[in-house]
Amino acid sequence: MGSKTTPCCKIGPSILNADLANLGEESERLLDSGADYLHLDVMDGKFVPNITFGAPVVKCLRRRVHKAFFDMHMMVAEPEKWVTDMFDAGCNQYTFHIEATSDPAKLIRQIKETGMQVGIGVKPKTNVDVVLPYVDQANMILIMTVEPGFGGQKFMSDMMPKVKKLRELYPELDIEVDGGVGPANIDIVGEAGANMIVSGTAIVKSEDPRKTIRELRSGVEKFIVS
């Protein structure tokens, strides 16, 4: 595995709580405020009880935001169906849920064949051990800290043992957390070992997004040992 160094901190605002009628402007505002990437939530009304947007919207956003890293959080049933569409739309990382596919290894190969990076999401009620056989094939593991489907939910601190276990087993792995994360609980997240921070409401609704992103980054970086 090489030298055991924790990956750098990356902050990815979730645009779920942004003004979706002005998605391009909102995305540019967040990136200008210091965001490292954009976390795009795709929901199909089947895997989760909500519907957001699909590849056509993402494709339009890519034309507006040329260089941003798009992390697609695919909260969808049958995630195999949308890999090509999301690649064609300009996505960089395809994050599927381990609970949504019967053949994770095959889906991982399908994603990699497009050139996109692979993310694997784990819902709160799913034991983290389920994802361990696939970690070496993935670029990132996402630990949900709310039940996926809606923004603005309360952060579930009891998910942090999952993060700690992954960090202990895989020191170089990108570990993402998503759900209710903000300045008030970022220390818990950082201490557990997460380095990719998805934050929706806390950043998007902030009066000073740049300050909020800076606070989140500081909360993670103080626990990173180079």
C-alpha positions in Angstrom: 0.0 0.0 0.0 3.0 2.3 0.3 3.5 5.1 2.8 0.6 5.6 5.2 -0.5 9.2 4.6 -4.0 10.5 4.9 -5.3 12.1 1.7 -5.8 15.9 1.7 -9.0 17.6 2.7 -11.5 18.4 0.0 -14.8 20.3 0.5 -17.7 19.5 -1.9 -20.8 21.5 -1.5 -24.0 19.7 -2.2 -26.2 21.7 -4.6 -29.4 20.0 -3.4 -30.2 22.9 -1.2 -29.1 25.5 -3.7 -31.4 27.6 -6.0 -31.8 25.0 -8.7 -33.3 27.6 -11.0 -29.9 29.3 -11.0 -27.7 26.2 -10.9 -24.9 27.6 -13.0 -24.6 30.8 -11.0 -24.9 28.9 -7.7 -22.2 26.4 -8.7 -19.8 29.2 -9.7 -20.5 31.0 -6.5 -19.6 28.0 -4.4 -16.4 27.3 -6.5 -15.4 30.9 -6.1 -15.9 30.5 -2.4 -13.2 27.8 -2.2 -15.0 24.6 -2.9 -12.8 21.8 -4.2 -15.5 19.9 -6.1 -19.3 19.8 -6.6 -21.4 17.0 -5.1 -24.4 16.4 -7.4 -27.3 14.4 -5.9 -29.2 12.3 -8.4 -32.4 10.7 -7.1 -34.9 8.6 -9.0 -37.8 8.3 -6.6 -37.2 4.5 -6.3 -34.0 4.0 -4.3 -34.9 7.1 -2.3 -38.3 8.9 -1.8 -37.3 12.0 -3.8 -36.6 13.0 -7.4 -34.0 15.6 -8.4 -32.4 15.8 -11.8 -30.6 13.6 -14.4 -27.9 13.7 -17.1 -29.5 16.4 -19.2 -29.2 19.0 -16.4 -25.7 17.8 -15.5 -24.7 18.2 -19.2 -26.0 21.8 -19.2 -24.2 22.5 -16.0 -20.9 21.2 -17.4 -21.1 23.6 -20.3 -21.4 26.4 -17.7 -18.8 25.1 -15.2 -16.0 23.7 -17.3 -13.3 22.7 -14.9 -15.1 21.7 -11.7 -14.8 18.1 -10.5 -18.3 16.6 -10.6 -18.9 13.9 -7.9 -22.2 12.2 -8.9 -24.0 10.8 -5.9 -26.3 8.3 -7.7 -29.1 7.6 -5.3 -30.8 5.4 -7.9 -32.0 1.9 -8.4 -30.1 0.0 -11.1 -27.2 2.4 -11.2 -25.8 0.4 -14.1 -28.3 2.1 -16.4 -26.9 5.6 -16.0 -23.1 5.1 -16.2 -22.8 6.0 -19.9 -25.2 8.9 -19.7 -23.4 10.5 -16.8 -20.1 10.0 -18.5 -21.4 11.7 -21.6 -22.7 14.5 -19.5 -19.2 15.3 -18.2 -19.1 13.6 -14.8 -15.8 12.8 -13.2 -16.7 10.4 -10.4 -19.7 8.0 -10.3 -20.7 7.2 -6.8 -23.2 4.4 -6.5 -24.8 2.8 -3.5 -23.6 -0.7 -2.5 -27.2 -1.5 -1.6 -28.5 -0.7 -5.2 -26.6 -3.3 -7.2 -26.4 -7.0 -7.2 -22.9 -7.1 -8.8 -20.7 -4.3 -7.4 -17.6 -5.6 -9.1 -19.2 -5.6 -12.5 -20.5 -2.1 -12.0 -17.1 -0.9 -10.9 -15.5 -2.3 -14.1 -18.3 -0.6 -16.1 -17.5 2.8 -14.5 -13.8 2.4 -14.9 -14.1 1.6 -18.6 -15.5 5.1 -19.2 -12.6 6.7 -17.4 -14.6 8.0 -14.5 -13.5 7.5 -10.9 -15.4 5.1 -8.7 -17.2 6.0 -5.5 -19.2 3.6 -3.3 -21.9 4.8 -0.9 -23.0 3.1 2.3 -26.4 3.9 3.9 -26.6 4.3 7.7 -28.2 0.9 8.3 -25.7 -0.9 6.2 -22.7 -2.5 7.9 -19.5 -1.0 6.6 -18.0 -4.5 6.2 -20.2 -5.0 3.1 -18.0 -2.6 1.2 -14.6 -3.8 2.3 -14.2 -6.4 -0.6 -14.4 -3.5 -3.1 -12.4 -0.8 -1.4 -9.2 -1.6 -3.4 -11.1 -1.2 -6.6 -12.6 2.2 -5.7 -11.3 5.7 -5.5 -13.6 6.8 -2.7 -16.0 5.4 -0.1 -19.0 7.5 1.0 -20.4 7.1 4.5 -23.9 8.6 4.7 -24.5 10.4 7.9 -28.2 10.8 7.2 -30.7 8.6 5.5 -30.3 9.5 1.8 -33.1 11.3 0.0 -33.5 14.8 1.4 -31.3 17.7 2.5 -31.3 19.4 5.8 -31.4 16.3 8.0 -29.7 15.9 11.4 -26.1 14.6 11.4 -25.8 11.0 12.7 -22.7 10.9 14.8 -23.0 7.2 15.4 -21.8 6.7 11.8 -18.3 7.8 12.8 -17.1 4.2 13.8 -17.5 3.3 10.1 -15.2 6.1 9.1 -12.7 5.2 11.8 -12.6 1.6 10.7 -12.0 2.5 7.1 -9.3 5.0 8.0 -7.5 2.4 10.1 -7.7 -0.2 7.4 -7.0 2.1 4.5 -4.8 5.1 5.4 -4.6 6.4 1.9 -8.3 6.1 1.0 -10.5 9.0 0.2 -13.4 8.8 2.7 -16.4 11.1 2.1 -19.1 11.9 4.6 -22.5 13.3 3.5 -25.4 14.5 5.6 -25.9 17.2 8.2 -22.2 18.2 8.2 -21.3 21.7 9.2 -18.9 23.7 11.4 -20.7 22.5 14.6 -19.7 18.9 14.1 -16.8 19.0 11.7 -14.3 18.2 14.5 -16.1 14.8 15.1 -15.9 14.1 11.4 -12.2 15.1 11.0 -11.1 13.2 14.1 -12.8 10.0 12.7 -10.7 10.3 9.6 -13.0 11.6 6.8 -11.2 13.9 4.3 -13.9 14.5 1.7 -16.6 16.7 3.2 -20.0 17.1 1.6 -22.0 19.9 3.1 -25.2 21.3 1.7 -27.2 23.5 3.9 -24.3 24.7 6.1 -22.5 26.1 3.0 -25.2 26.9 0.5 -27.4 28.8 3.1 -24.4 30.5 4.8 -24.2 34.3 4.7 -20.4 33.8 4.1 -19.8 30.5 2.2 -16.1 31.2 2.0 -15.8 31.4 5.8 -17.8 28.3 6.2 -15.7 26.3 3.8 -12.6 27.6 5.5 -14.0 26.4 8.9 -14.8 23.0 7.5 -11.3 22.7 6.0 -9.6 23.7 9.2 -11.7 21.2 11.2 -10.4 18.4 9.0 -6.8 19.4 8.4 -5.9 19.7 12.1 -6.4 15.9 12.3 -4.4 15.1 9.3 -0.8 13.9 10.0 1.5 14.3 7.1 
